[in-house]
Amino acid sequence: MQKVIVTGANGTGKSHLAARLHVTRPEVPVISYDSIKLTKDWVQRPQAEIEAKLSHVLQADSWILEGGPSLLRQAIPQAQWVIWLDPPEWQRAWRLFSRPWKHWGKQRPELPEGNVDWPLQQFRFAINSLRRRREMRNSISSALQTRQDIQISHITNRSQLDRIVQKWATGKQPLLHQKEQD
């Protein structure tokens, strides 16, 4: 497995998992979808430019691509494994509301230069994201149903997450369409 998508709604831990996977296999680069789609000051690039940049990334021999459901339509046909992070909503809410304090006035490592976290802006984003939880889950689920031949791991808790990292580190293949069990 050399082409992995780590997806989920905002605050599910995509960047954290991608970084953990990269530490265990540093030869596989991590690409943040936010670094493809954002310029600075949280301004999104034109859609054609995003698609061209993503297409270029997807042509590489190996990658860990982390991002939300909007990357799936274009990226799934090139992927070998999709890891869908889907923790409980209370955990996601905690992450979304605590993240601005952790990164207050700083830029998160996965973001392109010039995208700084400020609490008020991030709280608005968190509230909107939590309101759209059903839409996000449905979007991911629908996108994943388009390919029956791809490896899919649906992760809902920490022990499942740890097992995924172990499998990745040892090069073990996950089962098709598995929902990790406790």
N, C-alpha and C positions, 0 to 999 in steps of 0.2 A: 504494500500500500504506500504509494508515494503522492497521491492526490486526495487530500482530505478537506472536507468542508466542516467547520464548526459553526453551527447556527443556533438560533434561538431568539427570543424577544430580548429587548433591552434589559440589562441587569441580570442576565442568567449566568454570566461568568465565561462568556466566549473568549475574551482576550486572555483571561487567566488560564483557561484550559489550553488554548493555543500556545501560550508561553511554556506551560508544563510539557506539552508534547515536544516542543522545540528543544527544550533542555535535554530530554532523553534521546532525541535524534537530531542533533544540531545541523546535520547535512540537509535537512528539509526546511526550507525557509518559510517563515510566517508572513502572510500578507493580510493586512487589515483592510476590509472593504471600506471602512471610513477613510483610510488614506487614499483610496482610489476616488471616492465620490466627493470628498470635501476639499475646498481650497483653504481659505482662512476665515476666521470670524464666523464659523459654522455655515458658510455659504456653500451650497451644493453646486458642483460642476453641471454643465448642460448634459442631458441624458446621453446624447450621442458620444460625447467625450468619455463619460463613465463607461459606456459599453465598449468603446475602443480600448481603453486602458485595461478593463477586465479581460477582454479577449486576448490582449497581449500577455497578461499574467497567466491565463489558462493554457497558453501554448508551451509553458515550461514543462520540463520532465517531472518536477516534483514541487509540491507546495502544500502548506496548511493555510487555507483561506478562511478567515473568521469574519462573520458578519450576519446581519439579519436576513429575513426572508426575501428581501428585494434582490439579493444576488442569486438566488436559487435558480430562477428560470434560465439564466445564461450559464451558470456554473455546473449545475447537476450533470449535463451531458458529458462533461469532461472529468467528473469526479469518480473516485473508486470507493469512497467511504464518506458517509455523512453522519456526523455526530450531532444529534438534536438535543440541546440542553433545555430541560423543561422542569425546573425546580418548583416547589410550592410557591404560591403567590406571595405569602408573607415574607419568604426569603428574598424573593425578587424585589419586593417593595423596600425591604431593609437595605438592600444593596443600592437601589436607585436613590434612596434618600440619604444614605451615608456617604456615597461616592463624592458629592461636591465638597464635603468637609475634608475628606482625605486629600483631595486634589485642589483645594481652594486656591485660586489664582495661579494654578500651574496647569501645565498641559499633560494629559495622560500619554503614556508612551506609544499607544497604538494610533494616536491622532496625528494628522499632519501639522506642521508648524503653523502657529497662529490660531489655534483652537483651544482656548483656555476655559477651564471650568469655573463658573461663578454660581454660587448657590441658588439665587432666585431663578436664573435662567434654567438651571438643571432641575429645580423642583417643578417648574412648569412642564418641562419635558417628561419628568417622571410621572406626573399625574396623567398627562395625555397618554403615555405609554401604557400605564396600568389600566386605563379606561378601554384601551384597544386590545386587551389580552386575548379575547376570544377571536378577534379578527386575525391576530398574529398567529395563534395556534392553527386556525383553519388554513391560513395561507401556507404555512410550513407543511402541514399534513397533505394538502392538495398537491403541492409541488413534489413531495416525496412519493406520491402515488404514481407519478408519471414514469418512473423507472422501476421495474421489478428486478433488474439484474444488479442493482447497486447495493453495497453494504450500508445498512442503516442501523445506528444504535440510538435508541431513545432513552436519554438519561434523566432520571427524576430525583436522584439523591447522591450524596457524597460517596457512599461505598461503591455505587455503580461507576461514578466518575473515576475513582481510584483504580478500579479494575480496567477501565478503558486505557488509562495511562500505562498500566502494567502491560497490557496486550500490545500497545503501540511500542513500548520499549523493547519487548522481546520479539517483536515482529509477528506475533500470532494474528491470524485472520479472525475477525469477528464473523458471526453467523449472519446470513442474509436476514434483513428485517427483524433483528432481534430487539426485544425490549429487555434491557439488562435486569436481571432479577437480584434481589437481596440475598 
